Amino acid sequence: MTTANRTPEPPGGTATLGGHQVARIGFGAMQLPGPGVLGPPRDRETALAVLRSAVAFGVNHIDTAQFYGPDVANELIHAALHPYPEDLVLVTKVGAERDAEGNWTPAQRPEQLRAGVEANLRSLGVEQVHVVNLRLLDEGEPVDLDDQLAEMVALRDEGKIGAIGVSTVTLEQLRQALPVGIACVQNAYSLLDRSGEPLLELCREHDVAWVPYFPLGSAFPHLPKVTEQPAVVEAASRLGATPAQVGLAWLLAHDAHTLLIPGTSDPDHLADNIATADVHLDADTMKILDGLAESTG
Ligand SMILES: NC(=O)c1ccc[n+]([C@@H]2O[C@H](COP(=O)([O-])OP(=O)(O)OC[C@H]3O[C@@H](n4cnc5c(N)ncnc54)[C@H](OP(=O)(O)O)[C@@H]3O)[C@@H](O)[C@H]2O)c1
């Protein structure tokens, strides 16, 4: 076998997600559609190339949603990667929709969750999605969480879902969900936003994967960017790394339950994020970075 054909090492080592061993550095597909996560990508060929490169780098965990675009991210994943590598774990989410203006609206009634799973199965071209996150939205007509979880369990029993995750949950909601068997939690969390720490602790206690979204602070302009934080920039220059790598390396070092899904539409940023696997944060740097959430409020 030539070097080019050899299976790459899983970037960042591996951890368990829904019964599968996945590389700790995965990929989030939310940046692939057009601006505002709406419509087609600015450059379709680049979007397809980013997905193919991610897999070539050893990524085997891709996070997506039917409502990215809507209908764009899943179509790109299918176009770029189907038939999928055997070890590729696809993770999607249900519980939301986009309205005509592109606003995110809740779709949490059991029949909407089911329709969401069916839409993902069709667009991804699979008989089962490995992991589906129940994405809660604190808006609209409330739907009982137990009713939502019961529908997710029914979908898992039918084999349409391999494992259930939850997303954007409170500590209380996570406690309520844990008895049905939860593979992962996806909440906003980063070096600068540590509000999810109690949930991470509960994940650690129950050996649940912690898959933070907005690990770099997102593409949304109103949220603080990890890559612009002066102490992160300083640490990066001292370590010969990039600020994004420092932010991601901190997440990996902070807790072994963490799996990364940084989002990018840029091939150079993708390579940068994968190379986080080679960045070592020494104890002094960890201490400085650990303290950042307190100093940034
Ligand atoms: N469960 C949920 O409700 C939920 C919500 C949001 C997101 N998610 C998932 O979580 C994933 C991650 O969140 P996210 O994509 O919103 O935010 P993110 O990963 O925190 O940040 C994405 C932003 O960082 C930039 N970026 C990425 N790599 C970079 C690098 N190496 N250097 C400099 N800038 C870089 C991207 O721009 P470029 O494109 O220019 O690289 C983009 O603007 C999403 O892709 C999605 O799969 C889930």
The ligand as a MOL file (V3000), in Angstrom:
LIG
                    3D

  0  0  0     0  0            999 V3000
M  V30 BEGIN CTAB
M  V30 COUNTS 48 52 0 0 0
M  V30 BEGIN ATOM
M  V30 1 N -27.0610 21.6660 17.6610 0
M  V30 2 C -27.1760 22.9070 17.2580 0
M  V30 3 O -28.1650 23.5810 17.5190 0
M  V30 4 C -26.0730 23.5440 16.4810 0
M  V30 5 C -26.0430 24.9470 16.3640 0
M  V30 6 C -25.0060 25.5070 15.6530 0
M  V30 7 C -24.0340 24.7150 15.0700 0
M  V30 8 N -24.0990 23.3580 15.1850 0 CHG=1
M  V30 9 C -23.0420 22.4890 14.6030 0
M  V30 10 O -21.8120 22.8720 15.1890 0
M  V30 11 C -20.8470 23.1350 14.1650 0
M  V30 12 C -19.8660 24.1640 14.6670 0
M  V30 13 O -20.5010 25.4100 14.9140 0
M  V30 14 P -20.4220 26.6290 13.8940 0
M  V30 15 O -19.9580 26.1670 12.5590 0
M  V30 16 O -21.7140 27.3530 13.9530 0 CHG=-1
M  V30 17 O -19.3740 27.5830 14.5750 0
M  V30 18 P -17.7920 27.4730 14.8720 0
M  V30 19 O -17.2520 26.1590 14.4480 0
M  V30 20 O -17.5950 27.9600 16.2540 0
M  V30 21 O -17.2200 28.6170 13.9550 0
M  V30 22 C -17.4060 28.6740 12.5680 0
M  V30 23 C -16.7610 29.9820 12.1420 0
M  V30 24 O -15.3550 29.9140 12.3900 0
M  V30 25 C -14.6380 30.1040 11.1680 0
M  V30 26 N -13.4960 29.1870 11.2020 0
M  V30 27 C -13.4990 27.8300 11.1720 0
M  V30 28 N -12.2470 27.3440 11.2280 0
M  V30 29 C -11.4240 28.4280 11.3200 0
M  V30 30 C -10.0290 28.5830 11.3940 0
M  V30 31 N -9.2030 27.5340 11.4120 0
M  V30 32 N -9.5190 29.8420 11.4610 0
M  V30 33 C -10.3310 30.9140 11.4410 0
M  V30 34 N -11.6790 30.8440 11.3690 0
M  V30 35 C -12.2170 29.5920 11.2950 0
M  V30 36 C -15.6210 29.7940 10.0690 0
M  V30 37 O -15.3360 30.5670 8.9320 0
M  V30 38 P -14.8130 29.8850 7.5530 0
M  V30 39 O -15.9970 29.1620 6.9560 0
M  V30 40 O -14.3650 31.0550 6.7760 0
M  V30 41 O -13.7070 28.9620 7.9440 0
M  V30 42 C -16.9410 30.2550 10.6840 0
M  V30 43 O -17.0960 31.6670 10.5210 0
M  V30 44 C -21.7230 23.6030 12.9920 0
M  V30 45 O -21.0110 23.5580 11.7790 0
M  V30 46 C -22.8880 22.6640 13.0920 0
M  V30 47 O -22.5830 21.4260 12.4780 0
M  V30 48 C -25.0830 22.7590 15.9080 0
M  V30 END ATOM
M  V30 BEGIN BOND
M  V30 1 1 1 2
M  V30 2 2 2 3
M  V30 3 1 2 4
M  V30 4 1 4 5
M  V30 5 2 4 48
M  V30 6 2 5 6
M  V30 7 1 6 7
M  V30 8 2 7 8
M  V30 9 1 8 9
M  V30 10 1 8 48
M  V30 11 1 9 10
M  V30 12 1 9 46
M  V30 13 1 10 11
M  V30 14 1 11 12
M  V30 15 1 11 44
M  V30 16 1 12 13
M  V30 17 1 13 14
M  V30 18 2 14 15
M  V30 19 1 14 16
M  V30 20 1 14 17
M  V30 21 1 17 18
M  V30 22 2 18 19
M  V30 23 1 18 20
M  V30 24 1 18 21
M  V30 25 1 21 22
M  V30 26 1 22 23
M  V30 27 1 23 24
M  V30 28 1 23 42
M  V30 29 1 24 25
M  V30 30 1 25 26
M  V30 31 1 25 36
M  V30 32 1 26 27
M  V30 33 1 26 35
M  V30 34 2 27 28
M  V30 35 1 28 29
M  V30 36 1 29 30
M  V30 37 2 29 35
M  V30 38 1 30 31
M  V30 39 2 30 32
M  V30 40 1 32 33
M  V30 41 2 33 34
M  V30 42 1 34 35
M  V30 43 1 36 37
M  V30 44 1 36 42
M  V30 45 1 37 38
M  V30 46 2 38 39
M  V30 47 1 38 40
M  V30 48 1 38 41
M  V30 49 1 42 43
M  V30 50 1 44 45
M  V30 51 1 44 46
M  V30 52 1 46 47
M  V30 END BOND
M  V30 END CTAB
M  END
